[in-house]
Amino acid sequence: MRASDMVRAALAGAGKTQKELAEHMGWTPQNLSGRLKNNSLTFDELSKALHFAGYEVSMSDASGAGLPELGNSTSPAVAQTVDGVRYDTRKAESLCSNKAVMFEDFYVELFEDATGNYFTVLYQLSGCQHHTITPVSPYIAKQFWERFSRKVG
């Protein structure tokens, strides 16, 4: 089933019109009609259109587990380029931290980004509050996880 077919079916099921959806999306009816005809909706547009008709879009793996929530850290957001690779805590999953056993005004949080790269952030809470990203190997990430995963801060 194409995205445009999903939208049409959802609208029919909800008793809503394409004109109402176009207005909701901030488009002209002609713009929506063209997007449906060409099947050119982005994922975000499809999700918004289906939500308008009362449907939610979600993804899960074969076992039913949902996608990890990225940007789930409660620590300050940090983005840095290290050795030509951009790391951003807002676009990565926080796995664990040693915040519960914080040293002075420092703690470390472990992240995994969407490409499977692991990195830590050393958060410095006093003074200049300079936070530092360090890429880590899967082996180091596993060791950190095993030591601190029960102590997420």
DSSP file (Angstrom, degrees, kcal/mol; ACC not computed):
  #  RESIDUE AA STRUCTURE BP1 BP2  ACC     N-H-->O    O-->H-N    N-H-->O    O-->H-N    TCO  KAPPA ALPHA  PHI   PSI    X-CA   Y-CA   Z-CA
    1    1 A M              0   0    0      0, 0.0     2,-0.1     0, 0.0     0, 0.0   0.000 360.0 360.0 360.0 131.7    0.0    0.0    0.0
    2    2 A R     >  -     0   0    0      1,-0.1     4,-2.0     4,-0.0     3,-0.2  -0.413 360.0-111.2 -79.8 159.0    1.3    3.4   -1.0
    3    3 A A  H  > S+     0   0    0      1,-0.2     4,-2.2     2,-0.2     5,-0.2   0.886 119.6  54.2 -57.2 -40.3    1.4    6.3    1.5
    4    4 A S  H  > S+     0   0    0      1,-0.2     4,-2.3     2,-0.2    -1,-0.2   0.868 106.6  51.7 -64.5 -35.7   -1.3    8.1   -0.6
    5    5 A D  H  > S+     0   0    0     -3,-0.2     4,-2.5     2,-0.2    -1,-0.2   0.884 108.1  52.2 -66.2 -38.1   -3.5    5.0   -0.3
    6    6 A M  H  X S+     0   0    0     -4,-2.0     4,-2.6     2,-0.2    -2,-0.2   0.923 110.3  48.0 -62.2 -44.2   -3.1    5.0    3.5
    7    7 A V  H  X S+     0   0    0     -4,-2.2     4,-2.6     2,-0.2     5,-0.2   0.932 112.5  47.9 -63.7 -46.4   -4.1    8.7    3.6
    8    8 A R  H  X S+     0   0    0     -4,-2.3     4,-2.3     1,-0.2    -1,-0.2   0.919 114.0  46.9 -61.5 -44.0   -7.2    8.2    1.5
    9    9 A A  H  X S+     0   0    0     -4,-2.5     4,-2.5     2,-0.2    -1,-0.2   0.904 112.6  49.7 -64.8 -41.5   -8.3    5.1    3.5
   10   10 A A  H  X S+     0   0    0     -4,-2.6     4,-1.8     2,-0.2    -2,-0.2   0.912 111.4  48.5 -64.5 -42.5   -7.7    6.9    6.8
   11   11 A L  H  X>S+     0   0    0     -4,-2.6     5,-2.4     2,-0.2     4,-0.9   0.922 112.0  49.1 -62.7 -43.8   -9.7    9.9    5.7
   12   12 A A  H ><5S+     0   0    0     -4,-2.3     3,-0.7     1,-0.2    -2,-0.2   0.917 111.5  49.6 -61.8 -43.3  -12.6    7.7    4.4
   13   13 A G  H 3<5S+     0   0    0     -4,-2.5    -1,-0.2     1,-0.2    -2,-0.2   0.820 114.7  44.2 -65.2 -30.9  -12.6    5.8    7.7
   14   14 A A  H 3<5S-     0   0    0     -4,-1.8    -1,-0.2    -5,-0.2    -2,-0.2   0.505 109.4-121.5 -91.4  -5.8  -12.7    9.1    9.7
   15   15 A G  T <<5 +     0   0    0     -4,-0.9     2,-0.3    -3,-0.7    -3,-0.2   0.813  67.7 134.5  69.9  28.9  -15.3   10.7    7.5
   16   16 A K      < -     0   0    0     -5,-2.4    -1,-0.3    -6,-0.2     2,-0.2  -0.757  48.2-127.5-111.5 159.3  -13.0   13.6    6.7
   17   17 A T     >  -     0   0    0     -2,-0.3     4,-2.0    -3,-0.1     5,-0.1  -0.600  19.6-118.5-104.3 163.1  -12.3   15.2    3.4
   18   18 A Q  H  > S+     0   0    0      1,-0.2     4,-2.9    -2,-0.2     5,-0.2   0.839 116.4  58.6 -64.9 -32.9   -9.1   15.9    1.5
   19   19 A K  H  > S+     0   0    0      2,-0.2     4,-2.1     1,-0.2    -1,-0.2   0.920 106.1  47.5 -63.1 -43.0  -10.0   19.6    1.6
   20   20 A E  H  > S+     0   0    0      2,-0.2     4,-2.3     1,-0.2    -2,-0.2   0.904 113.0  48.9 -63.4 -41.6  -10.1   19.4    5.5
   21   21 A L  H  X S+     0   0    0     -4,-2.0     4,-2.4     2,-0.2    -2,-0.2   0.922 108.6  52.8 -64.5 -43.5   -6.7   17.6    5.5
   22   22 A A  H  X>S+     0   0    0     -4,-2.9     5,-2.9     1,-0.2     4,-0.9   0.916 110.3  48.2 -58.1 -43.5   -5.2   20.2    3.1
   23   23 A E  H ><5S+     0   0    0     -4,-2.1     3,-0.7     1,-0.2    -1,-0.2   0.919 111.0  50.6 -62.7 -43.6   -6.3   23.0    5.5
   24   24 A H  H 3<5S+     0   0    0     -4,-2.3    -2,-0.2     1,-0.2    -1,-0.2   0.864 112.1  47.3 -61.3 -37.3   -4.9   21.1    8.5
   25   25 A M  H 3<5S-     0   0    0     -4,-2.4    -1,-0.2    -5,-0.1    -2,-0.2   0.589 115.0-115.9 -81.6 -11.3   -1.6   20.7    6.7
   26   26 A G  T <<5S+     0   0    0     -4,-0.9     2,-0.2    -3,-0.7    -3,-0.2   0.763  76.3 120.4  80.3  26.1   -1.4   24.3    5.6
   27   27 A W      < -     0   0    0     -5,-2.9    -1,-0.3    -6,-0.2    -2,-0.1  -0.717  68.4-105.4-116.1 165.1   -1.6   23.4    1.9
   28   28 A T     >  -     0   0    0     -2,-0.2     4,-2.2     1,-0.1     5,-0.2  -0.573  35.9-113.1 -80.2 156.0   -4.0   24.2   -0.9
   29   29 A P  H  > S+     0   0    0      0, 0.0     4,-2.5     0, 0.0     5,-0.2   0.866 120.0  54.7 -57.3 -34.5   -6.3   21.4   -1.9
   30   30 A Q  H  > S+     0   0    0      2,-0.2     4,-2.3     1,-0.2     5,-0.2   0.891 105.8  51.0 -67.0 -39.0   -4.4   21.3   -5.3
   31   31 A N  H  > S+     0   0    0      2,-0.2     4,-2.2     1,-0.2    -1,-0.2   0.937 112.6  45.8 -63.6 -46.5   -1.1   20.9   -3.5
   32   32 A L  H  X S+     0   0    0     -4,-2.2     4,-2.6     1,-0.2     5,-0.2   0.930 111.5  52.4 -61.5 -45.3   -2.4   18.0   -1.4
   33   33 A S  H  X S+     0   0    0     -4,-2.5     4,-2.6     1,-0.2    -1,-0.2   0.902 110.6  48.2 -58.3 -42.2   -4.0   16.4   -4.5
   34   34 A G  H  X S+     0   0    0     -4,-2.3     4,-2.5     2,-0.2    -1,-0.2   0.893 110.9  50.1 -65.4 -40.9   -0.7   16.6   -6.3
   35   35 A R  H  X>S+     0   0    0     -4,-2.2     5,-2.3     2,-0.2     4,-0.6   0.897 113.5  45.6 -65.6 -40.0    1.3   15.1   -3.5
   36   36 A L  H ><5S+     0   0    0     -4,-2.6     3,-0.5     3,-0.2    -2,-0.2   0.920 113.1  50.0 -68.3 -42.4   -1.2   12.2   -3.2
   37   37 A K  H 3<5S+     0   0    0     -4,-2.6    -2,-0.2     1,-0.2    -1,-0.2   0.904 118.7  38.1 -61.9 -41.7   -1.2   11.7   -7.0
   38   38 A N  H 3<5S-     0   0    0     -4,-2.5    -1,-0.2    -5,-0.2    -2,-0.2   0.459 104.2-130.3 -88.7  -1.9    2.7   11.7   -7.1
   39   39 A N  T <<5 +     0   0    0     -4,-0.6    -3,-0.2    -3,-0.5   -36,-0.1   0.938  59.9 142.8  51.7  51.3    3.0    9.8   -3.8
   40   40 A S      < +     0   0    0     -5,-2.3     2,-0.3    -6,-0.1    -4,-0.1  -0.002  13.3 133.7-115.6  28.8    5.4   12.4   -2.6
   41   41 A L        -     0   0    0     -6,-0.3   -38,-0.1    -5,-0.1     2,-0.1  -0.585  51.6-130.3 -76.3 138.8    4.6   12.8    1.1
   42   42 A T     >  -     0   0    0     -2,-0.3     4,-2.6     1,-0.1     5,-0.2  -0.368  29.7-103.9 -75.3 168.5    7.5   12.8    3.5
   43   43 A F  H  > S+     0   0    0      1,-0.2     4,-2.8     2,-0.2     5,-0.2   0.921 123.7  50.9 -60.9 -43.0    7.3   10.5    6.5
   44   44 A D  H  > S+     0   0    0      1,-0.2     4,-2.4     2,-0.2    -1,-0.2   0.894 111.1  48.2 -62.4 -39.4    6.5   13.5    8.8
   45   45 A E  H  > S+     0   0    0      2,-0.2     4,-2.5     1,-0.2    -1,-0.2   0.906 112.0  49.3 -67.5 -41.3    3.8   14.6    6.4
   46   46 A L  H  X S+     0   0    0     -4,-2.6     4,-2.8     2,-0.2     5,-0.2   0.939 111.9  48.7 -60.8 -47.0    2.3   11.1    6.3
   47   47 A S  H  X S+     0   0    0     -4,-2.8     4,-2.4     1,-0.2    -2,-0.2   0.914 112.6  47.7 -59.9 -44.5    2.4   10.8   10.1
   48   48 A K  H  X S+     0   0    0     -4,-2.4     4,-2.0     2,-0.2    -1,-0.2   0.900 112.8  49.0 -64.2 -41.4    0.7   14.2   10.5
   49   49 A A  H  X S+     0   0    0     -4,-2.5     4,-1.2     2,-0.2    -2,-0.2   0.923 113.1  46.1 -65.3 -44.5   -2.0   13.4    7.9
   50   50 A L  H  <>S+     0   0    0     -4,-2.8     5,-2.9     1,-0.2     3,-0.2   0.885 110.2  53.8 -67.1 -37.3   -2.8   10.0    9.5
   51   51 A H  H ><5S+     0   0    0     -4,-2.4     3,-1.7    -5,-0.2    -1,-0.2   0.897 103.2  57.4 -62.1 -39.5   -2.8   11.6   13.0
   52   52 A F  H 3<5S+     0   0    0     -4,-2.0    -1,-0.2     1,-0.3    -2,-0.2   0.852 107.6  48.2 -57.1 -35.8   -5.4   14.1   11.6
   53   53 A A  T 3<5S-     0   0    0     -4,-1.2    -1,-0.3    -3,-0.2    -2,-0.2   0.379 130.0 -96.3 -88.7   4.1   -7.6   11.1   10.7
   54   54 A G  T < 5S+     0   0    0     -3,-1.7     2,-0.3     1,-0.3    -3,-0.2   0.649  85.1 121.0  94.9  15.9   -7.1    9.5   14.1
   55   55 A Y      < -     0   0    0     -5,-2.9     2,-0.4    -6,-0.1    -1,-0.3  -0.842  47.4-148.3-113.6 150.6   -4.3    7.1   13.4
   56   56 A E        -     0   0    0     -2,-0.3     2,-0.5    -5,-0.1    -8,-0.1  -0.914   8.8-142.4-115.0 144.7   -0.8    6.9   14.9
   57   57 A V        +     0   0    0     -2,-0.4     2,-0.3   -10,-0.1   -10,-0.0  -0.911  30.4 160.1-105.6 129.9    2.3    5.7   13.1
   58   58 A S        -     0   0    0     -2,-0.5     2,-0.4     2,-0.0    -2,-0.0  -0.969  25.3-144.5-144.2 161.4    4.8    3.6   15.1
   59   59 A M        +     0   0    0     -2,-0.3     8,-0.8     8,-0.0     2,-0.3  -0.965  19.2 169.4-127.4 144.5    7.6    1.2   14.3
   60   60 A S  B     -A   66   0A   0     -2,-0.4     6,-0.2     6,-0.2     5,-0.1  -0.980  30.3-114.6-147.0 159.2    8.7   -1.9   16.1
   61   61 A D    >   -     0   0    0      4,-2.6     3,-2.2    -2,-0.3     6,-0.0  -0.240  51.1 -82.3 -84.5-177.1   11.1   -4.7   15.5
   62   62 A A  T 3  S+     0   0    0      1,-0.3    -1,-0.1     2,-0.1    -2,-0.0   0.759 131.0  53.6 -60.1 -26.1   10.0   -8.4   15.0
   63   63 A S  T 3  S-     0   0    0      2,-0.1    -1,-0.3     3,-0.0     3,-0.1   0.518 120.7-106.8 -87.0  -4.0    9.8   -8.9   18.8
   64   64 A G  S <  S+     0   0    0     -3,-2.2     2,-0.2     1,-0.3    -2,-0.1   0.401  71.6 142.9  97.0  -2.7    7.5   -5.8   19.2
   65   65 A A        -     0   0    0      1,-0.1    -4,-2.6    -5,-0.1    -1,-0.3  -0.533  45.1-130.8 -74.5 136.3   10.1   -3.5   20.8
   66   66 A G  B     -A   60   0A   0     -6,-0.2    -6,-0.2    -2,-0.2    -1,-0.1  -0.198  33.4 -78.0 -77.7 173.6    9.8    0.1   19.7
   67   67 A L        -     0   0    0     -8,-0.8    -1,-0.2     1,-0.1     2,-0.0  -0.408  56.3 -98.5 -68.0 147.9   12.5    2.3   18.4
   68   68 A P        -     0   0    0      0, 0.0     2,-0.7     0, 0.0    -1,-0.1  -0.385  38.4-111.6 -65.6 148.3   14.8    3.8   21.0
   69   69 A E    >   -     0   0    0     25,-0.1     3,-0.6    -3,-0.1    25,-0.4  -0.731  33.5-149.9 -83.1 116.4   14.0    7.3   22.0
   70   70 A L  T 3  S+     0   0    0     -2,-0.7    23,-0.2     1,-0.2    21,-0.1  -0.581  78.0  27.4 -86.8 150.9   16.7    9.6   20.8
   71   71 A G  T 3  S+     0   0    0     21,-3.2    -1,-0.2    18,-0.4    22,-0.2   0.819  78.4 139.5  71.1  29.9   17.5   12.7   22.7
   72   72 A N    <   +     0   0    0     -3,-0.6     2,-0.1    20,-0.6    21,-0.1   0.365  29.2 116.1 -90.4   5.4   16.3   11.1   25.9
   73   73 A S        -     0   0    0     16,-0.4     4,-0.0    19,-0.3    38,-0.0  -0.451  54.2-155.7 -74.5 145.9   19.0   12.5   28.1
   74   74 A T        +     0   0    0     -2,-0.1    -1,-0.1     2,-0.1     3,-0.1   0.391  69.3  96.4 -96.8   0.8   18.1   14.9   30.9
   75   75 A S  S    S-     0   0    0      1,-0.2     3,-0.1    14,-0.1    -2,-0.0  -0.364  94.4 -72.5 -82.1 166.5   21.6   16.3   30.8
   76   76 A P        -     0   0    0      0, 0.0     2,-0.2     0, 0.0    -1,-0.2  -0.300  57.8-103.5 -58.2 143.6   22.6   19.4   28.9
   77   77 A A        -     0   0    0     -3,-0.1     2,-0.4    12,-0.1    11,-0.0  -0.483  42.1-173.1 -70.5 137.5   22.6   18.9   25.2
   78   78 A V        +     0   0    0     -2,-0.2    11,-2.7    -3,-0.1     2,-0.4  -0.999  10.9 179.3-135.5 135.4   26.1   18.7   23.7
   79   79 A A  E     +B   88   0B   0     -2,-0.4     2,-0.3     9,-0.2     9,-0.2  -0.991  14.2 156.4-136.3 128.3   27.2   18.5   20.1
   80   80 A Q  E     -B   87   0B   0      7,-2.2     7,-3.1    -2,-0.4     2,-0.6  -0.990  37.6-127.5-147.5 153.0   30.8   18.2   19.0
   81   81 A T  E     -B   86   0B   0     -2,-0.3     2,-0.5     5,-0.2     5,-0.2  -0.919  27.8-176.5-101.8 125.6   32.8   17.1   16.0
   82   82 A V  E >  S-B   85   0B   0      3,-2.8     3,-1.9    -2,-0.6    -2,-0.0  -0.986  70.0 -17.1-125.4 122.0   35.6   14.6   16.9
   83   83 A D  T 3  S-     0   0    0     -2,-0.5    -1,-0.1     1,-0.3     3,-0.1   0.861 129.6 -51.1  51.2  40.4   38.0   13.3   14.2
   84   84 A G  T 3  S+     0   0    0      1,-0.2     2,-0.5    -3,-0.0    -1,-0.3   0.454 115.9 112.8  82.6   0.7   35.6   14.5   11.5
   85   85 A V  E <   -B   82   0B   0     -3,-1.9    -3,-2.8     2,-0.0     2,-0.5  -0.915  62.2-135.7-109.9 131.8   32.5   12.7   13.0
   86   86 A R  E     -B   81   0B   0     -2,-0.5     2,-0.4    -5,-0.2    -5,-0.2  -0.750  20.4-171.0 -88.7 125.1   29.6   14.8   14.4
   87   87 A Y  E     +B   80   0B   0     -7,-3.1    -7,-2.2    -2,-0.5     2,-0.4  -0.947   6.7 176.1-115.2 136.5   28.2   13.6   17.7
   88   88 A D  E >   -B   79   0B   0     -2,-0.4     3,-1.5    -9,-0.2    -9,-0.2  -0.949  26.4-153.6-145.9 118.3   25.0   15.1   19.1
   89   89 A T  G >  S+     0   0    0    -11,-2.7     3,-1.0    -2,-0.4   -18,-0.4   0.758  97.5  62.5 -65.0 -23.2   23.3   14.0   22.4
   90   90 A R  G 3  S+     0   0    0    -12,-0.3    -1,-0.3     1,-0.2   -11,-0.1   0.694 108.1  42.8 -74.0 -16.6   20.0   15.3   21.0
   91   91 A K  G <  S+     0   0    0     -3,-1.5    23,-0.7   -21,-0.1     2,-0.3   0.052 109.0  71.3-114.7  23.0   20.2   12.7   18.1
   92   92 A A  E <  S-C  113   0C   0     -3,-1.0   -21,-3.2    21,-0.2   -20,-0.6  -0.918  81.1-108.9-136.6 160.6   21.5    9.8   20.2
   93   93 A E  E     -C  112   0C   0     19,-3.0    19,-1.9    -2,-0.3     2,-0.5  -0.800  27.1-132.6 -92.7 127.4   20.1    7.4   22.8
   94   94 A S  E     -C  111   0C   0     -2,-0.5    17,-0.2   -25,-0.4     3,-0.1  -0.687  25.3-179.5 -75.4 123.4   21.3    7.9   26.4
   95   95 A L  E     -     0   0C   0     15,-3.0     2,-0.3    -2,-0.5    -1,-0.2   0.864  55.2 -43.7 -94.4 -43.1   22.2    4.4   27.6
   96   96 A C  E     -C  110   0C   0     14,-1.0    14,-3.2    55,-0.1    -1,-0.4  -0.969  49.0-151.3-174.0 170.9   23.3    5.1   31.2
   97   97 A S  E     -C  109   0C   0     51,-0.5     3,-0.3    -2,-0.3    12,-0.2  -0.948  26.3-128.1-147.5 167.8   25.4    7.4   33.4
   98   98 A N  S >  S+     0   0    0     10,-2.3     3,-1.4    -2,-0.3    11,-0.1   0.022  70.4 120.9-103.9  26.0   27.4    7.4   36.6
   99   99 A K  G >   +     0   0    0      1,-0.3     3,-1.4     9,-0.2    -1,-0.2   0.826  66.7  61.7 -58.6 -33.2   25.4   10.5   37.8
  100  100 A A  G 3  S+     0   0    0     51,-0.9    -1,-0.3     1,-0.3    -2,-0.1   0.756 114.2  34.3 -67.0 -23.2   24.3    8.5   40.9
  101  101 A V  G <  S+     0   0    0     -3,-1.4    -1,-0.3    50,-0.2    -2,-0.2  -0.238  92.3 175.4-121.4  42.2   27.9    8.1   42.0
  102  102 A M    <   -     0   0    0     -3,-1.4     2,-0.6     1,-0.1     5,-0.2  -0.123  28.6-132.3 -55.6 141.0   29.0   11.5   40.7
  103  103 A F  B >   -D  106   0C   0      3,-1.6     3,-3.0    -5,-0.0    -1,-0.1  -0.879  62.4 -57.4 -97.6 115.9   32.6   12.5   41.4
  104  104 A E  T 3  S-     0   0    0     -2,-0.6    -2,-0.0     1,-0.3     0, 0.0  -0.286 119.2 -23.4  50.5-118.4   32.7   16.1   42.7
  105  105 A D  T 3  S+     0   0    0     -2,-0.1    20,-3.3    -3,-0.0    21,-0.4  -0.063 122.2  91.7-111.9  30.8   31.0   18.1   40.0
  106  106 A F  E <   +DE 103 124C   0     -3,-3.0    -3,-1.6    18,-0.2     2,-0.3  -0.947  41.4 163.0-125.5 144.7   31.7   15.6   37.2
  107  107 A Y  E     - E   0 123C   0     16,-1.5    16,-3.1    -2,-0.4     2,-0.4  -0.975  24.9-134.7-151.6 163.3   29.8   12.7   35.7
  108  108 A V  E     - E   0 122C   0     -2,-0.3   -10,-2.3    14,-0.2     2,-0.4  -0.941  12.9-165.4-121.5 139.2   29.9   10.7   32.5
  109  109 A E  E     -CE  97 121C   0     12,-1.8    12,-2.0    -2,-0.4     2,-0.4  -0.982  13.7-139.6-125.1 137.7   26.9    9.6   30.3
  110  110 A L  E     -CE  96 120C   0    -14,-3.2   -15,-3.0    -2,-0.4   -14,-1.0  -0.805  23.1-177.0 -99.5 134.8   27.1    6.9   27.6
  111  111 A F  E     -CE  94 119C   0      8,-3.1     8,-2.0    -2,-0.4     2,-0.4  -0.898  18.7-157.3-127.6 155.8   25.3    7.4   24.3
  112  112 A E  E     -CE  93 118C   0    -19,-1.9   -19,-3.0    -2,-0.3     6,-0.2  -0.993  19.2-148.9-129.4 127.8   24.7    5.4   21.1
  113  113 A D  E >   -C   92   0C   0      4,-2.6     3,-2.1    -2,-0.4   -21,-0.2  -0.335  34.4 -93.1 -90.3 177.0   23.8    7.3   17.9
  114  114 A A  T 3  S+     0   0    0    -23,-0.7   -22,-0.1     1,-0.3    -1,-0.1   0.691 124.5  55.1 -64.4 -19.6   21.6    6.1   15.1
  115  115 A T  T 3  S-     0   0    0      2,-0.1    -1,-0.3     0, 0.0    -3,-0.0   0.401 121.7-103.6 -94.4   3.8   24.7    4.8   13.2
  116  116 A G  S <  S+     0   0    0     -3,-2.1     2,-0.3     1,-0.3    -2,-0.1   0.539  72.5 144.3  89.4   6.8   25.7    2.6   16.1
  117  117 A N        -     0   0    0     18,-0.0    -4,-2.6    20,-0.0     2,-0.4  -0.616  38.5-146.2 -78.8 138.1   28.6    4.8   17.3
  118  118 A Y  E     +EF 112 136C   0     18,-0.6    18,-2.0    -2,-0.3     2,-0.3  -0.816  24.6 164.5-101.2 144.7   29.1    4.9   21.0
  119  119 A F  E     -EF 111 135C   0     -8,-2.0    -8,-3.1    -2,-0.4     2,-0.3  -0.988  23.5-142.1-153.9 155.7   30.4    8.0   22.8
  120  120 A T  E     -EF 110 134C   0     14,-2.8    14,-2.6    -2,-0.3     2,-0.5  -0.828   7.8-147.8-113.9 156.9   30.6    9.4   26.3
  121  121 A V  E     -EF 109 133C   0    -12,-2.0   -12,-1.8    -2,-0.3     2,-0.8  -0.994   6.5-150.0-123.3 125.3   30.1   12.9   27.5
  122  122 A L  E     -EF 108 132C   0     10,-2.8    10,-1.9    -2,-0.5     2,-0.5  -0.855  18.7-155.2 -90.5 112.6   32.0   14.2   30.5
  123  123 A Y  E     -E  107   0C   0    -16,-3.1   -16,-1.5    -2,-0.8     2,-0.6  -0.808   7.7-164.0 -94.6 124.8   29.8   16.8   32.1
  124  124 A Q  E     -E  106   0C   0     -2,-0.5   -18,-0.2   -18,-0.2    -2,-0.0  -0.940   5.6-174.8-108.3 112.9   31.5   19.4   34.2
  125  125 A L        +     0   0    0    -20,-3.3     2,-0.2    -2,-0.6   -19,-0.1   0.609  59.1  54.7 -92.4 -12.5   28.9   21.1   36.4
  126  126 A S  S >  S+     0   0    0    -21,-0.4     3,-1.6     4,-0.1     4,-0.3  -0.717 100.7   6.4-115.8 170.0   30.9   23.8   38.0
  127  127 A G  T 3  S-     0   0    0      1,-0.3    -3,-0.0    -2,-0.2     0, 0.0  -0.433 133.1  -2.3  66.7-126.9   33.1   26.6   36.7
  128  128 A C  T 3  S-     0   0    0     -2,-0.2    -1,-0.3     2,-0.1    -3,-0.1   0.564  84.7-136.5 -78.9  -7.8   33.0   26.9   32.9
  129  129 A Q    <   +     0   0    0     -3,-1.6     2,-0.6     1,-0.2    -2,-0.1   0.898  35.6 175.8  51.5  46.0   30.7   23.9   32.5
  130  130 A H        -     0   0    0     -4,-0.3     2,-0.4    -7,-0.1    -1,-0.2  -0.737  13.0-160.0 -83.0 120.2   32.8   22.7   29.6
  131  131 A H        -     0   0    0     -2,-0.6     2,-0.4    -8,-0.2    -8,-0.2  -0.848   3.5-154.8-105.2 139.0   31.3   19.3   28.5
  132  132 A T  E     -F  122   0C   0    -10,-1.9   -10,-2.8    -2,-0.4     2,-0.4  -0.949   5.1-149.4-123.8 129.4   33.5   16.9   26.4
  133  133 A I  E     -F  121   0C   0     -2,-0.4   -12,-0.2   -12,-0.2   -54,-0.0  -0.790  15.1-176.9 -94.3 135.5   32.5   14.2   24.0
  134  134 A T  E     -F  120   0C   0    -14,-2.6   -14,-2.8    -2,-0.4     2,-0.1  -0.979  22.7-132.9-131.8 119.9   34.8   11.2   23.6
  135  135 A P  E     -F  119   0C   0      0, 0.0     2,-0.3     0, 0.0   -16,-0.3  -0.452  29.2-166.5 -65.0 143.4   34.1    8.4   21.1
  136  136 A V  E     -F  118   0C   0    -18,-2.0   -18,-0.6    -2,-0.1    -2,-0.0  -0.943  19.7-109.7-132.7 156.1   34.4    4.9   22.7
  137  137 A S     >  -     0   0    0     -2,-0.3     4,-2.7     1,-0.1     5,-0.2  -0.341  34.1-108.1 -76.2 161.6   34.6    1.4   21.3
  138  138 A P  H  > S+     0   0    0      0, 0.0     4,-2.4     0, 0.0     5,-0.2   0.855 121.3  56.2 -57.2 -34.4   31.8   -1.1   21.7
  139  139 A Y  H  > S+     0   0    0      2,-0.2     4,-2.1     1,-0.2     5,-0.1   0.941 109.9  42.8 -64.0 -47.8   34.0   -2.9   24.3
  140  140 A I  H  > S+     0   0    0      2,-0.2     4,-2.6     1,-0.2     5,-0.2   0.904 113.0  53.6 -65.2 -41.2   34.4    0.2   26.4
  141  141 A A  H  X S+     0   0    0     -4,-2.7     4,-2.8     1,-0.2    -1,-0.2   0.915 108.9  49.5 -59.3 -42.7   30.7    1.0   26.0
  142  142 A K  H  X S+     0   0    0     -4,-2.4     4,-2.8     2,-0.2    -1,-0.2   0.909 110.6  49.8 -63.3 -42.7   29.8   -2.5   27.3
  143  143 A Q  H  X S+     0   0    0     -4,-2.1     4,-1.6     2,-0.2    -2,-0.2   0.929 113.2  45.7 -62.1 -44.7   32.1   -2.2   30.3
  144  144 A F  H  X S+     0   0    0     -4,-2.6     4,-2.6     2,-0.2     5,-0.3   0.926 113.2  50.9 -63.2 -44.8   30.6    1.2   31.2
  145  145 A W  H  X S+     0   0    0     -4,-2.8     4,-2.6     1,-0.2     5,-0.2   0.926 109.3  50.1 -57.7 -48.0   27.1   -0.2   30.7
  146  146 A E  H  < S+     0   0    0     -4,-2.8    -1,-0.2     1,-0.2    -2,-0.2   0.833 116.1  42.8 -62.7 -32.7   27.7   -3.2   32.9
  147  147 A R  H  < S+     0   0    0     -4,-1.6    -1,-0.2    -5,-0.2    -2,-0.2   0.850 130.6  18.5 -82.1 -35.1   29.1   -1.0   35.7
  148  148 A F  H >< S+     0   0    0     -4,-2.6     3,-2.2    -5,-0.2   -51,-0.5   0.446  86.7 102.5-120.8   0.1   26.5    1.8   35.6
  149  149 A S  G >< S+     0   0    0     -4,-2.6     3,-0.6     1,-0.3    -3,-0.1   0.765  86.3  51.9 -63.0 -24.1   23.3    0.7   33.8
  150  150 A R  G 3  S+     0   0    0      1,-0.2    -1,-0.3    -5,-0.2    -2,-0.1   0.484 105.3  59.8 -85.9  -2.3   21.5    0.2   37.1
  151  151 A K  G <   +     0   0    0     -3,-2.2   -51,-0.9   -54,-0.2    -1,-0.2  -0.184  67.5 163.1-120.6  39.8   22.5    3.7   38.2
  152  152 A V    <         0   0    0     -3,-0.6   -54,-0.1     1,-0.2    -3,-0.1  -0.408 360.0 360.0 -63.5 131.8   20.9    5.9   35.5
  153  153 A G              0   0    0     -2,-0.1    -1,-0.2   -52,-0.0   -55,-0.0   0.434 360.0 360.0 -92.4 360.0   20.8    9.4   36.8
